[in-house]
């Protein structure tokens, strides 16, 4: 009798409790590089961090419009050199410690101040700050100081006007981490061994490198409570494999699928196609320290050698466009009307190579990404198409690749890559987010192209108070960067995502910054 009652009780608990637990599974394009906020520059990391952390500001779902996050309101002074943020009250980190002004100042100092004591910086690169804001503290740093004014107010004082500071500090790179957790984990913070602690809708559970990150619902979340009990973000590098797992139901939703899979998704009654708004660029970066690439005529020849329109049609179809601008279509107001798209011109390319001293071409390495990204869903075949075009003008490109984390690291280490594929999904709706990240002081290590004129124009554009003033300055940047041919735009894509028909509530943001707490699963 006792055994029977035990079995009956166990079955009842399973039916009413454990069986009711709901797990949401996301098919990611690869492993995160780090879960340490402020120390990343890749989307795979940002997607996971979006769930663990909150930022001071964020965007309205599906748009680029900035709305409150951990800051409930903010205001700039008349010349936009001082920004005051009023913080949300009653918010706690996952470890139970309070979110307040001290926590914000602590995090900003980790990202920004090289002289911050051990426990703040831990000898790390802090790439996010460099990409968005440029130099760290000292010298030409845009930030002069960050301080608290009471427990729930933070004041940022800038060295020059910055009209879009609220959008920039709300980039999904800048999640606010628990100071107590950072101090406890030390140098291991953000790794599988050290974990990550924020205020976001999901709590860190575990990270199995190369496989998945496991998160659990933050039932005390200050915003909309998660609609599921747990979230698994699986690393599935191959987009075809991601689609297959969507079809079988082992994955609930995924992005960065092959564009030519759109018909298959729409034909499957169990799937729904979800198109992320276009807000990215995929491009080929050229290292001006490589002997042949020091010559601007060679770089321009490489641009003219590639049939970018044909590549776009072949690999993206209706989901991609090719032009000569680093900024995506929603920011086309910043483009110069003087820049006309110059597609493949073999004769002109050969002429430039001959003028540069390479009438018979040369050999060079072309590195392609080992993971699928929104702008390059199938990197190797796209690299092969580029190499074929280059071969037609006498340039023999040897294809190479390596692990994603190493790829991101090695491109910035001497001697760097000759040419390599990379891209960018914007973090906020300002042209500077694209230009500053790859032509500003923090974005020159891989190319060696450190142009003072371009950087001055970018600085002035960021400080301009009107859109018209910004457009005129960014137009000049567009002209100069096109002529320099250091970053050759290949594609602006509309990433193909898909979800099981049983899911609801998913509205992808242009900036890959959405949190998954609003997604429900039947």
RATA-V518592 format. One record per pair of residues at least 4 apart in sequence whose C-alpha atoms are under 7 Angstrom apart, sorted by the first residue. I is the first residue (numbers start at 1). J is the second residue. D is the distance in Angstrom with one decimal. If there is no record, write none. Layout:
i->(I,I)
j->(J,J)
d->(D,D)
//
This chain:
i->(1,2,3,4,5,6,7,8,9,10,11,12,13,13,14,14,15,16,17,21,22,22,22,23,23,23,23,24,24,24,24,24,25,25,25,25,25,25,26,26,26,26,26,26,26,27,27,27,27,27,27,27,27,28,28,28,28,28,28,29,29,29,29,29,29,29,29,30,30,30,30,30,31,31,31,32,32,33,33,34,34,34,34,35,35,35,35,35,36,36,36,37,37,37,38,38,38,38,38,38,38,39,39,39,39,40,40,40,40,41,41,42,43,44,45,46,46,46,47,47,48,49,50,50,50,50,50,51,51,51,51,51,52,52,52,52,52,52,52,52,53,53,53,53,53,53,54,54,54,54,54,54,54,55,55,55,55,55,55,55,56,56,56,56,56,57,57,57,57,57,57,57,57,57,58,58,58,58,58,59,59,59,59,59,60,60,60,60,61,61,61,61,62,62,62,62,63,63,64,64,64,66,68,68,70,70,71,71,71,71,72,72,72,73,73,74,74,74,74,75,75,75,76,76,76,76,77,77,77,79,80,80,80,81,81,81,81,81,81,82,82,82,83,83,83,84,84,84,85,85,85,86,86,86,87,87,91,91,91,92,92,92,92,92,93,93,93,93,93,93,93,94,94,94,94,95,99,100,100,100,101,101,101,101,101,101,102,102,103,103,103,104,104,105,105,105,106,106,107,107,107,108,109,109,110,110,110,111,111,112,112,112,113,113,114,114,116,116,118,119,119,122,127,128,128,129,129,130,130,130,131,131,131,131,132,132,132,132,133,134,134,134,134,135,135,135,135,136,137,137,142,142,142,143,143,143,144,144,144,145,145,146,146,146,147,147,147,148,148,148,149,149,161,162,162,163,163,163,163,164,165,166,167,167,168,169,170,171,171,172,172,176,177,177,178,178,178,179,180,181,181,182,182,185,185,188,188,189,189,189,190,190,190,191,192,192,195,196,197,200,201,201,201,201,201,201,202,202,202,202,203,203,203,203,204,204,204,205,205,205,206,206,207,207,207,208,208,210,211,211,212,212,212,212,213,213,213,214,214,214,215,215,215,216,216,216,217,217,217,217,219,221,224,224,225,226,226,227,227,227,227,228,236,236,237,237,238,238,239,239,239,239,239,240,241,242,242,243,243,244,245,245,245,246,246,246,246,246,252,252,253,253,253,254,254,254,255,255,255,255,256,256,256,256,256,256,256,257,257,257,257,258,259,259,259,259,260,261,262,263,264,265,265,265,266,266,266,270,270,271,271,271,271,272,272,272,272,273,273,273,274,274,274,275,275,275,275,276,276,276,276,276,276,276,277,277,278,278,278,278,278,278,279,279,279,279,279,280,280,280,280,280,280,280,281,281,281,281,281,281,281,281,281,281,282,282,282,282,282,282,282,282,282,283,283,283,283,283,283,283,283,284,284,284,284,284,284,284,285,285,285,285,285,285,286,286,286,286,286,286,286,287,287,287,287,287,287,287,288,288,288,288,288,289,289,289,290,290,292,293,293,295,295,296,296,297,297,297,297,298,298,298,298,299,299,299,300,300,301,301,301,301,302,302,302,303,304,304,304,304,304,304,305,305,305,305,305,305,305,306,306,306,306,307,307,307,307,308,308,308,308,309,309,309,310,311,312,312,312,312,312,312,313,316,319,319,320,320,320,320,321,321,321,322,322,322,323,323,324,324,324,325,325,326,326,327,327,327,327,328,328,331,333,334,334,334,334,335,335,335,336,336,336,336,339,345,346,346,347,348,349,349,350,350,351,352,353,353,353,353,354,354,358,360,361,361,361,362,362,362,363,363,363,364,364,364,364,365,365,365,365,365,365,366,366,366,366,366,366,366,367,367,367,367,367,367,368,368,368,368,368,368,368,368,369,369,369,369,370,370,370,370,371,372,372,372,372,373,374,374,375,375,375,375,378,379,380,381,382,383,384,385,386,387,387,388,390,390,390,391,391,402,402,403,404,405,406,407,409,410,411,411,411,412,412,412,416,425,426,426,426,427,427,428,428,431,432,432,432,433,434,435,435,436,436,437,437,438,438,439,439,439,440,440,444,444,444,451,452,453,454,454,455,456,457,457,457,458,459,460,461,461,461,464,464,466,467,468,469,470,471,472,473,474,475,476,477,478,479,480,481,499,502,502,503,503,503,503,504,504,504,505,505,505,506,506,508,508,509,509)
j->(5,6,7,8,9,10,11,12,13,14,15,16,17,18,18,19,19,20,21,229,228,229,230,228,229,230,231,228,230,231,232,252,231,232,233,251,252,253,232,233,234,251,252,253,254,233,234,235,236,242,251,253,254,44,233,234,235,236,254,44,235,236,237,256,371,372,373,44,235,236,237,371,44,210,235,44,45,45,405,40,45,190,191,45,49,190,191,196,189,190,196,173,174,175,111,126,127,128,129,173,174,125,126,127,128,45,127,128,173,127,128,46,47,48,49,50,172,173,512,513,52,53,54,172,513,514,515,200,201,202,515,516,197,198,199,200,201,202,203,204,175,176,177,198,199,200,69,70,175,176,198,199,200,69,70,170,172,174,175,176,69,70,71,169,170,66,67,68,69,70,71,166,167,170,66,67,68,69,170,63,64,65,66,67,64,65,66,67,507,508,509,514,507,508,509,510,509,510,428,429,510,167,72,73,87,88,85,86,87,88,86,87,88,85,86,83,84,85,86,83,84,85,80,82,83,84,81,82,83,161,161,162,163,157,158,159,160,161,162,156,157,158,155,156,157,154,155,156,153,154,155,152,153,154,152,153,98,99,222,96,97,98,99,199,97,98,99,178,197,198,199,197,198,199,203,197,103,104,151,152,105,148,151,152,153,154,106,148,107,178,179,108,176,109,146,147,110,179,111,176,177,112,113,116,116,120,121,126,129,129,136,137,136,137,136,137,120,121,122,183,186,187,131,132,173,133,134,134,135,442,436,437,442,443,168,433,436,437,142,141,440,441,442,140,141,441,442,141,141,143,158,159,160,157,158,159,157,158,159,156,157,155,156,157,154,155,156,153,154,155,153,154,463,462,463,462,463,464,465,168,169,170,171,428,428,174,174,427,428,427,513,198,197,198,182,197,198,183,184,185,197,186,189,189,194,193,194,194,195,196,194,195,196,195,206,207,204,204,204,221,217,218,221,225,226,517,215,216,217,218,215,216,217,218,214,215,216,214,215,216,213,214,212,213,214,212,213,235,234,235,232,233,234,235,232,233,234,231,232,233,230,231,232,229,230,231,226,228,229,230,225,225,517,518,517,517,518,517,518,519,520,520,241,242,371,372,242,372,243,256,257,258,372,244,245,246,254,247,257,248,249,250,251,250,251,252,253,500,499,500,498,499,500,497,498,499,495,496,497,498,372,373,374,377,495,496,497,261,377,496,497,377,315,316,319,496,316,265,266,267,268,271,272,273,271,272,273,500,501,498,499,500,501,498,499,500,501,497,498,499,496,497,498,494,495,496,497,494,495,496,497,508,509,510,494,510,328,492,493,494,495,510,328,425,426,510,511,328,375,424,425,426,492,493,326,327,328,375,423,424,425,489,491,492,375,376,422,423,424,489,490,491,492,421,422,423,487,488,489,490,491,419,420,421,422,487,488,489,419,420,421,486,487,488,293,418,419,420,447,486,487,293,417,418,419,446,447,448,293,294,447,448,449,293,294,448,294,418,298,298,299,299,356,300,484,301,352,353,356,302,352,353,356,303,485,486,304,485,305,349,352,353,306,349,390,488,342,343,344,345,346,349,344,345,346,349,389,390,393,344,386,389,390,311,343,344,389,312,322,343,490,313,322,343,314,315,316,317,320,321,322,491,317,320,493,494,491,492,493,494,491,492,493,490,491,492,341,489,341,482,489,478,489,434,489,331,332,431,434,332,492,431,471,431,471,474,475,474,475,478,475,476,478,479,479,349,350,393,351,352,353,393,354,393,355,356,357,358,359,361,358,359,362,394,393,394,395,394,395,396,395,396,397,396,397,398,418,397,398,399,400,418,419,397,398,399,400,418,419,420,399,400,401,419,420,421,379,380,383,399,400,401,420,421,379,401,404,421,401,402,403,404,404,376,377,378,379,377,493,495,423,491,492,493,382,383,384,385,386,387,388,389,390,391,397,392,394,395,396,395,396,406,407,407,408,409,410,411,413,416,416,417,446,416,445,446,446,511,433,434,511,433,511,433,511,435,436,458,462,437,438,439,440,440,458,442,443,443,444,443,444,455,444,455,448,449,450,455,456,457,458,477,459,460,461,473,477,462,463,464,470,473,474,469,470,470,471,472,473,474,475,476,477,478,479,480,481,482,483,484,485,503,521,522,519,520,521,522,519,520,521,518,519,520,518,519,512,514,513,514)
d->(6.3,6.2,6.2,6.1,6.0,6.2,6.2,6.2,6.2,6.2,6.2,6.1,5.4,6.9,4.9,5.4,5.3,6.3,7.0,5.9,5.1,5.2,6.6,6.0,5.9,4.8,5.7,6.6,6.3,4.8,6.2,6.5,5.9,4.8,5.9,5.2,5.2,6.8,6.2,4.8,6.1,6.0,6.0,5.2,5.6,6.1,5.2,6.4,6.1,6.1,6.0,6.2,4.6,6.9,6.2,5.6,5.0,5.8,6.4,6.7,6.0,5.5,4.8,7.0,6.4,5.5,6.6,6.2,4.5,5.7,5.0,6.2,6.3,5.8,5.3,4.9,4.0,5.7,5.8,6.6,6.0,5.6,6.1,6.3,6.0,4.2,6.4,6.2,6.5,4.2,6.8,5.8,5.6,5.4,5.8,5.8,7.0,5.0,6.4,5.3,5.2,6.5,4.3,5.3,5.5,6.9,5.9,5.6,6.7,6.4,5.8,6.4,6.0,6.9,6.2,5.9,6.3,6.3,6.8,6.8,6.8,5.7,6.8,6.4,6.2,6.8,5.8,5.7,5.9,5.5,5.5,6.7,6.8,5.4,6.7,4.6,6.4,5.3,5.8,6.7,4.8,6.0,6.8,4.5,5.4,4.3,6.8,6.5,5.1,6.1,7.0,5.9,5.1,5.9,5.9,5.4,6.7,6.0,4.7,6.0,4.9,4.4,4.8,7.0,5.5,6.6,5.9,4.9,4.3,6.5,6.2,6.7,6.9,4.4,5.5,5.5,6.2,5.6,5.4,6.5,5.7,5.2,4.3,5.3,6.8,5.6,6.3,6.1,6.1,6.9,5.7,6.9,5.7,5.6,4.2,6.4,6.0,6.5,6.5,5.6,7.0,6.3,5.1,6.3,5.9,5.4,6.0,5.5,4.2,5.5,5.8,5.5,5.3,6.0,5.3,7.0,5.5,4.3,5.9,5.7,5.4,6.7,5.2,5.6,4.4,6.3,6.6,5.5,6.6,6.1,4.9,5.7,5.8,6.0,4.9,6.8,5.7,4.6,6.4,5.7,4.5,6.1,5.8,5.2,6.6,5.9,4.5,6.4,5.7,5.3,6.4,6.0,4.7,6.7,5.0,5.8,6.4,5.5,6.2,5.7,5.7,4.5,5.2,6.2,5.4,6.1,6.2,6.1,6.8,5.3,4.5,5.9,6.0,5.9,6.5,6.9,6.1,6.8,5.9,5.6,6.3,5.6,5.4,5.2,5.9,5.8,6.0,6.8,6.3,6.9,6.2,6.2,6.6,6.1,6.4,6.3,6.4,6.8,6.5,6.4,6.8,6.0,5.1,6.7,6.8,4.6,5.1,5.7,6.1,6.6,4.9,5.8,6.0,5.0,6.9,6.7,5.9,6.7,5.7,5.5,6.0,5.6,6.1,6.2,6.2,5.4,6.4,4.2,5.8,4.6,6.8,4.5,5.2,6.3,6.9,6.5,6.9,6.2,6.6,6.8,6.8,5.6,5.0,6.3,4.8,6.8,6.8,5.5,5.4,7.0,5.5,5.1,6.6,6.2,4.5,5.9,5.5,5.1,5.6,6.0,5.2,5.7,4.6,6.4,5.7,5.5,6.8,5.7,4.4,6.1,5.2,5.9,4.7,5.7,4.7,6.6,5.9,7.0,6.2,6.3,6.1,6.2,6.7,5.8,6.4,6.6,6.6,5.2,6.3,6.6,6.0,6.1,5.8,4.7,6.3,5.7,5.7,6.2,6.1,6.1,6.4,5.8,5.9,5.0,5.4,6.3,4.6,4.5,5.9,6.4,5.8,5.1,5.2,5.6,6.7,5.0,6.5,6.1,6.8,6.8,6.3,5.1,5.6,6.8,6.3,6.0,5.9,5.4,4.6,4.9,5.3,5.2,6.2,5.9,6.6,4.8,6.7,5.2,4.9,6.5,5.8,5.2,6.0,4.3,6.2,5.4,6.2,6.2,5.9,5.2,6.6,5.4,4.2,5.6,5.8,5.2,6.5,6.2,4.7,6.6,5.7,5.1,6.1,6.1,4.2,6.0,6.0,6.8,5.2,5.4,6.2,5.8,6.9,6.9,6.4,4.0,6.2,6.0,6.3,6.3,5.3,6.7,6.9,6.1,5.4,6.0,6.4,6.6,6.3,6.8,5.0,6.1,6.7,6.2,6.2,6.3,7.0,6.3,6.9,6.4,6.0,5.3,5.4,6.3,4.9,6.1,6.7,6.9,5.8,5.4,5.7,4.1,6.3,5.6,5.7,6.5,7.0,6.0,4.0,6.5,6.7,5.9,4.8,6.0,5.6,5.6,6.1,6.9,6.5,5.4,6.2,5.7,6.9,5.2,6.5,6.1,6.8,6.2,6.2,6.1,6.4,6.0,6.7,6.0,7.0,6.5,6.2,5.8,5.2,6.6,5.6,4.6,5.0,5.5,5.4,6.2,5.7,6.1,4.5,6.7,6.4,4.8,5.1,6.5,6.0,5.1,5.7,5.9,5.3,6.6,6.9,5.6,6.7,6.1,5.8,4.9,7.0,6.7,5.7,4.4,6.9,6.3,5.4,5.9,6.0,5.4,6.6,5.8,6.6,5.5,4.2,6.0,5.6,6.6,6.3,6.9,6.4,6.1,5.4,5.5,6.6,6.8,5.7,4.7,4.9,6.5,6.0,4.1,6.6,6.2,5.6,5.2,6.5,6.0,5.8,5.6,6.2,5.3,4.3,4.9,6.9,6.7,5.7,4.8,6.4,5.7,5.1,6.6,5.5,5.4,6.4,5.9,4.6,6.5,6.9,6.1,4.7,6.9,6.0,5.2,6.4,6.4,6.6,5.2,6.2,6.4,4.1,6.4,5.0,4.6,5.5,5.7,6.4,6.9,6.0,6.2,6.2,6.0,6.8,6.0,6.0,6.8,6.9,6.1,6.4,6.0,5.5,6.7,6.1,6.3,6.5,5.6,6.5,6.5,5.5,6.8,6.3,5.6,6.0,4.2,5.8,6.3,6.7,6.9,6.9,6.4,6.8,6.0,4.8,5.3,6.8,5.5,5.3,6.1,5.5,5.7,6.0,5.7,6.6,5.3,6.2,5.2,6.5,6.3,6.0,4.5,6.8,6.1,6.4,6.3,6.0,6.2,5.9,7.0,6.0,6.1,5.4,6.5,6.1,6.3,6.3,6.5,4.5,5.2,5.7,5.1,6.3,5.5,4.1,6.0,5.6,5.4,6.5,5.7,4.6,6.3,5.8,6.7,5.5,6.8,5.8,6.8,6.3,6.7,5.9,6.1,6.8,6.3,6.1,6.5,6.0,6.4,6.4,6.9,4.6,5.5,5.7,6.8,5.1,6.1,4.3,6.9,6.2,6.7,6.3,6.2,6.2,6.4,6.2,6.3,6.3,6.9,6.2,5.8,6.2,6.2,6.4,5.0,5.7,6.9,5.0,4.0,6.9,5.9,6.9,4.3,4.9,6.6,5.1,6.2,5.8,4.6,6.0,6.2,5.0,6.2,6.7,5.3,4.7,6.1,6.9,5.7,6.3,5.7,5.7,5.0,6.2,6.6,4.9,5.5,5.7,4.6,5.4,6.2,4.4,6.3,6.0,6.2,6.2,7.0,6.3,5.4,5.9,5.2,5.8,6.2,6.9,6.3,6.2,6.4,6.4,5.9,6.8,6.1,4.5,5.9,6.7,5.1,6.9,5.3,6.4,6.6,6.6,5.6,6.4,6.0,6.2,6.3,6.4,6.1,6.2,6.4,6.3,6.1,5.5,6.6,6.6,5.2,6.8,4.9,5.4,6.7,5.8,5.9,6.2,6.3,5.8,6.2,6.9,6.2,4.7,5.5,5.5,5.7,5.2,4.6,6.2,6.1,6.3,6.6,5.3,6.9,5.0,6.7,6.6,6.4,5.0,6.9,6.9,6.0,6.7,5.6,6.9,4.3,6.9,6.6,5.2,4.3,6.4,5.5,6.2,6.9,6.9,5.6,5.4,5.7,5.9,6.3,6.1,6.4,6.2,6.0,6.2,6.3,6.1,6.0,6.7,6.2,6.5,6.2,4.8,5.6,6.6,5.9,5.8,6.4,6.0,6.4,6.5,6.0,5.9,6.7,6.6,6.1,6.4,6.3,6.0,6.1,6.3,6.2,6.3,6.6,5.8,5.4,6.8,5.6,4.6,6.6,5.6,5.1,6.5,5.8,4.7,6.2,7.0,5.4,6.8,6.2,6.0,5.8)
//
